[in-house]
Amino acid sequence: MKIGLIGTGTMGGMLAHSFVQSAARTADQVVLFNRTPEKAHAIAAHHHGMQVAVSIKQLVEQCSILFICVKPLEYKSVLDQLQGIVTEQQIVVTITSPVSIAQLETALPAKIAKLIPSITNSLHGGVALYCFGERITSDDRTHLLDLFRGLGLPLEINERHTRIASDLSSCGPAFLSLLLELWCQAAVTRTGLNAGAARQMIGEMVSGLGRLLTDGDVTPREIIAKVAVPGGITATGLECLGERCADMFQELTELTHQKFAEDCLHVEQSLQLPTTF
């Protein structure tokens, strides 16, 4: 069962590499299309047998599962090209959160799913968030879950939670990386510690913390209790963080949801279809 990727930017390219590297698909089972063909060919060059289609039509003719990996306002052009050639038997997967399953089910006869990937999937880490449209069958579900396991841990969400789930799993690596980079800079500036060593320490710490949270059967609050001794250095640092960060993530969540609402409105205007979550 061949898969086709429409759009080979950061996430489309990551999916192409990850599906092959995880053996979810062989290279000759992946077909790429990008409006700038050189970008698709650059990705295919890393995987012997991976194909580059000259048009969306050619890609659709070869593939059973189609991933749309383009920016929200580019969907209108892609859907216009898919209409009339995609069939009821094919599966279309959107990875663009402001585009709803309902909009795609209205525009296309295909079976529709949504996948929210993360940069962590490039190393088969993190979760692969997904939700399925009403036309997805039990067999389709099995095929898609096998495919998503090539990225990370598949985790089903309600589509109305797309934004907050994306904040945590997809935007989260960037949010935390900013905090970690600022922490590294402070450590280097204050003590003269080697910057590379600081980043290695933090990277290994985050990796170990991730294993504790996913495999150690502990919560963040329990980790705090285990590490922080009353009146100790960690407790002093936690008091500072609590004072400075108490409202920060509330504001962050509010801002990302405001931007999401704006993006959804722009998609509605472009597709002339209401967003339904």
C-alpha angles and dihedrals in degrees: 000000000000123000126210126207117205105198124023103205123126097307098032090051092046091052092050092052095042097049090054098039091051091047090238084129135006117240093253089058092062123082123187133201127183129165085231099054094195090068092054092046091051090058095043090052089070093057120051110227098020109135133219117210120216092217142012088250092058091048093050091051091058104039138070096193121044124194117201106208103171135114118277096255091050092062094086092062093045094048091048088057094045095051111099095016106056113081139212090255095058127087121225117198121194119202093184111100101206091057108084129215089236092057091052093045088054094048100042138036091220128105109265134215135165126222125187106197127190133212086244087069088072087078095035090260136127124023133307104220115208145167130186133223124231094263095060110111128209090258090050089050091053093049093047095047090051088053095046091051086067087069105041140290108340110228122183117219136181107256091234087066092054095111100048092041089051091050091056102040108022106027091029096082090057094044093050092041090059091052092046093048091051089049091051091049091051091050093050094045095047100042110016091242113165109266093222091051091049092053091047092051092049092045093053091044092053091046091052092045090053091054091049092052096044102033105017098067093231133124127225090253091053091051090052090052092050094049104036117076112197109261092009133122095267091050090052091052092047091054090055092048093047092053095046100039103037094106100021099091092043088056091044092053092047092051095048090050091050091052090046091053090052091050091049090052091051090050091050091052092046097046095031087225126117119247111242121188 
